[in-house]
């Protein structure tokens, strides 16, 4: 099964985060060594890791928002298709499914990006 855009962006984000943590660990070790050459090399690697992390975070945010927007647009479309004269919501669960899909996409943003 092919990963969704969101799953791929999440994996990239987490991978870049792990590399960033490692690069800062290496930076601390290089600092402790006292060698300016080692420190500069480690700092340059940490800086590159930071930039890659930032790009992955931006991409994840963009993809998460896009997927949430698609889910919300589907909800709006379903609501707009309800007969204006209807006295009850009888859409065979379609609206509820759209509400669930939208809520799930928003919860994914909260889980991945905000924690």
C-alpha positions in Angstrom: 0.0 0.0 0.0 1.3 3.4 -1.0 1.7 5.9 1.8 -0.4 9.0 1.6 1.1 12.5 1.1 0.6 13.1 4.8 2.3 9.8 5.8 5.3 10.5 3.6 5.6 14.1 4.9 5.4 12.8 8.5 8.1 10.2 7.9 10.3 12.8 6.3 9.7 15.2 9.2 10.5 12.5 11.8 13.5 11.3 10.0 14.9 14.9 9.7 14.1 15.4 13.4 16.1 12.3 14.4 19.0 13.5 12.2 18.8 16.9 13.8 19.0 15.5 17.3 22.0 13.4 16.3 23.7 16.4 14.8 23.3 18.4 18.0 24.6 15.4 20.0 27.6 15.4 17.7 28.0 19.1 18.1 28.1 18.7 21.9 30.7 16.0 21.7 32.8 18.2 19.3 32.5 21.1 21.7 33.7 18.9 24.6 36.7 17.8 22.6 38.0 21.3 22.5 39.1 21.1 18.8 37.9 24.1 16.9 38.2 22.2 13.6 36.0 19.4 14.9 33.5 21.9 16.4 33.3 23.8 13.1 32.7 20.6 11.1 30.0 19.5 13.6 28.4 23.0 13.6 28.2 23.0 9.8 26.5 19.6 9.8 24.1 20.7 12.5 23.3 23.8 10.5 22.5 21.6 7.4 20.4 19.3 9.5 18.5 22.3 10.9 17.8 23.6 7.4 16.6 20.2 6.2 14.4 19.9 9.3 12.9 23.3 8.7 12.1 22.3 5.1 10.5 19.0 6.2 8.4 20.9 8.8 7.2 23.4 6.2 6.3 20.6 3.9 4.5 18.6 6.6 2.5 21.7 7.6 1.6 22.4 3.9 0.5 18.8 3.3 -1.4 18.5 6.6 -3.3 21.7 5.7 -4.0 20.6 2.2 -5.5 17.3 3.4 -7.6 19.0 6.0 -8.8 21.5 3.4 -9.8 18.6 1.0 -11.7 16.9 3.9 -13.5 20.1 4.8 -14.4 20.9 1.2 -16.0 17.4 0.9 -18.0 18.1 4.1 -19.2 21.5 2.7 -20.1 19.8 -0.6 -22.1 17.2 1.2 -23.9 19.8 3.3 -24.7 21.8 0.2 -26.2 18.8 -1.5 -28.9 18.4 1.3 -32.3 19.2 0.0 -33.3 22.6 1.2 -36.8 21.3 2.1 -35.5 18.4 4.2 -36.7 18.4 7.8 -34.1 15.7 8.8 -30.6 14.9 7.8 -31.0 11.8 5.8 -27.8 11.4 3.8 -27.0 7.8 4.7 -24.1 8.7 6.9 -22.3 10.7 4.2 -22.2 13.9 6.3 -21.1 12.0 9.4 -18.3 10.4 7.4 -17.2 13.8 6.1 -17.2 15.2 9.6 -15.1 12.3 10.8 -12.7 12.6 8.0 -12.2 16.4 8.6 -11.8 15.8 12.3 -9.3 13.1 11.7 -7.2 15.3 9.4 -7.2 18.1 12.0 -6.3 15.7 14.8 -3.4 14.5 12.7 -2.1 18.1 12.6 -2.4 18.4 16.4 -0.7 15.0 17.0 2.2 15.4 14.6 2.9 19.1 14.5 1.8 20.3 17.9 3.2 17.6 20.2 
